[in-house]
């Protein structure tokens, strides 16, 4: 199966490393013109862009805080101008656990920031690309949830899990809302994916060992396990798929 995304413009939020980087490189490899977005890791984002360029692809770099509504508008405006075209593919990948903290110790500022990073960003980046997609008469939006949305996550990650559960529900609602405009909205729920900042920051060596031991396929995932599914969602091969979530967890949470 050869996925052809030639002349499509893709915005991948949070693509300076990990899953986002793999997705940006995958989409570029399928012919898409990619906007590589980052918040603070400029060096990592530049590495993503250079990898794409060295493979003959097209990519530009844009910095923005996707918890800030004005910066979201600027990000999408710059993205649409970068290749002289509206966005065809949006991957809402930006997200973060931020900090492990039990609900008993939760304060409003941390609660709000976790929700903003994971849910608010998804809502308002999506809102910003909708007019351009409507004008084109088509589009593909891919949201990133988590296994935590189903099982509540690990210790101290209750609000993160709740935000990712909200992304699942939002995906279904948006799919219904945007279907009349031929804009498809789907979701991915990754399980234990290594080579990411998430697990290098928040998961201990013992936790990693226990997680891998619980996976029927006997290994952790890697970012490339996610990126191929994103390309499928973005392509004509999934033309009759919307409002769905694909679980990528090695069989750890069969549904």
N, C-alpha and C positions, 0 to 999 in steps of 0.2 A: 504494500500500500504506500503510495507516494502522496504525501500531503503537499499541496501547492497553495501557498498563501501570497503569491506574487502580487505586488501592487497594493497589498493590504497594509494599513498603518496600525501598529500595536503599541499600546501603552502598558508597561508592566511596572506597577508600583513596588517599591522595595526590592530593586533588582541589582543591588551592589554586591550580593553574595548569596550563598545557599540556594534555596528553591527559586527565588526570583531571578538570580543569575542564570541558572539552568534553563528556566522558562524563556528568558530573553534570547539566549543563544539558540535554543530549539526553534523558536518562532522565526528568528533571522535565517536559520538554516533552511527553513521551509519557504523562504523568499520574502517574508514580511520586513517592512521598514519599522525599526523598533525604537521607541523612546525608553531609555534606561533612566529610571527615576531613583533618587536616593535622598536621604535626609542628612546624615553626617559623614558617612563613609565614602568620601569622594574618591579616594584611592581605589577602593574596591569597585566602585561604579565605573571608573576609567578602565579598570582591568576588564570588566564586562564588555565595554564598548570596543576596546582594543582586540579582544578575542573575536568579536563579531567582524570587525574590519579586516582582521588578518585572515578570516575565512571567506572574504569577498562579500560580506553582508553590509547592510546599511543600518546605522544607529546613531542617535544623538543622546546627549547627557543633559538632564534637567534636575535641579535641586528644588525640593519643596517640602514643607511640613504639612502632611495630609491630615493633621488634626486642626489646621487653621483654614477657615473657609475662604478667605481672600487668597491664600497661597494655592489652594485647590483650583480656584478659578484661573489663576495665573498659569499653573501647571498645564491645565487642559488647553488654554489659549496658546501657550508656547508650543505645545505638542501638535496642535492643529496647524500651526504655522510652519513647523519644522520641515514637513514634507509637502506643504501646500495642499493638504487634504485633511478632512475630518478623520476621527479615529474609527477604525473598523473593529478592532479587538481591544477590549479592556481586561486586564488581569489585575484584580484587586488583591494583591499579594502582601502589601504592607500590613504588619501586625506584630504584636509582641506580648509575651506574658508580663513583661515589665518587672514584676517582683512577686515572689511567693509570700503571701500574707494571708493568714486565716481570716474569715469573716469577723470573728470576735475582735480582731485587732484592726479591721479595715477602717480607713478614714475616707471622707468624701473626695478629697483631691486625688488620691490614688485610684479610687473606684472610677472617677470620671475620666482620668487619663487612660486607664485600661480600656474603658468603653470607647473612648474617642479614637484610640489607636486602631482598634479592631473593628468596631461597628460604625462609628460616625464617619470614619474615613471611607469605608465602603459605600455608605449611603450617599455621601456628598460628591465623591469622585464620580460615582455612577450618575448622579443627577447632572453633573457638569458635562458628561459626554452624550447624554440622551439627545439634546437638540441636533448635534451633528450626525448621530446615527439615524435619527428620524429623517433628516434631510437626504441622507443616502438611501434610505429605505431598507436598511439592513444593519445588522451588527451582532457581535457576540461578546457577552460579558461573562467572565469566569471569576467567581468568588472563591476565597480560600477559607474554609472552616478548619475543623480539627477533630480528631478522635475524642478530644476532651469534651466536645459538644454532646457526645453520647454517654460518656462514662463519668463526667464531672471532673476529669483531669486528676493530676497528682496533688499532693499536699499543698495547700495555700494557693491553689489556682482556680478557686470558685468563680471569681468575677471574669477571669479569662475564659473559662468554660462557658459561662453564661453569654458572654459576648459572641463566642463562636456558635453557640446554639442559635442566637439571634440571626447570625449570618445565614444559617440554614433556612430559617423561616422567611427571611427577607428575600432569599433567592426565589422561593416559590411565589411570593407575592409579586416580585418584579417580573417574573416570567409571565404571569397572567396579564399584568399591566402593559407590558411592552410587546406581547405577541402580535397584536394588531398591526404593529409597525415592522414586523419581521425581524425584531431584535430578540435574540435568544439569550436566556440567562441561566447559567448552570453553576455547579459548585463542586469543589473537591474537598474531601476531608482526609488529610494525611494522618497516618499513624506515626510510628517511631521512625523518623527520618534523620539519619546522621549527616555529617558534613554541613551542619547548619549552626548558626550562632545560638539558636534557641537551646539546643541540647548541650552545646559546649559551655553555655552560661548557667543553665538551670538544672541539669541532670548530672548526678554523681556517677562515678564509675560503677558503683554497686547498682544504682538505678538503671543504668544502661544494660548491665548484664542481666538483670531481672526482666527488663523489657524484651530483650532479644529472646530470652528463654521462653517467653509466653507467645512468641510468634510462630504459627504453624510452619511457615516457609523457612524458618530457622536462620533468618538474618534480619538485620535492620534494613530499612529503606535508604535510598540515596536520592538526591534531588532529581536525577534523570528519570526516576520512577514516576515522578510527578509531571515533568515537563512534556513527556509524550502524550499524556492524557489531556493536557492543556491544548496542545496542537490539534488533537482530535476534536475537542470541543470547538475550537476556532475554525475548523474546516467544514467543507460541504459533507463530509462523511457523517456528521452529526446534525444534518439539516432538519431532522424531525425529532430532535432532542431538546427539550427545554424544561426548566424547573427541577432538574435532577441533580443528585449528588452521587459522585463516584467515591467509594471508600478505598483508600490505598493504604493498607496496613498489614499486608502479608497474611491475611486471614485472622488477624488478632481480634477482630470485632465483626464477625459475619452477620449480615442482616438479611 
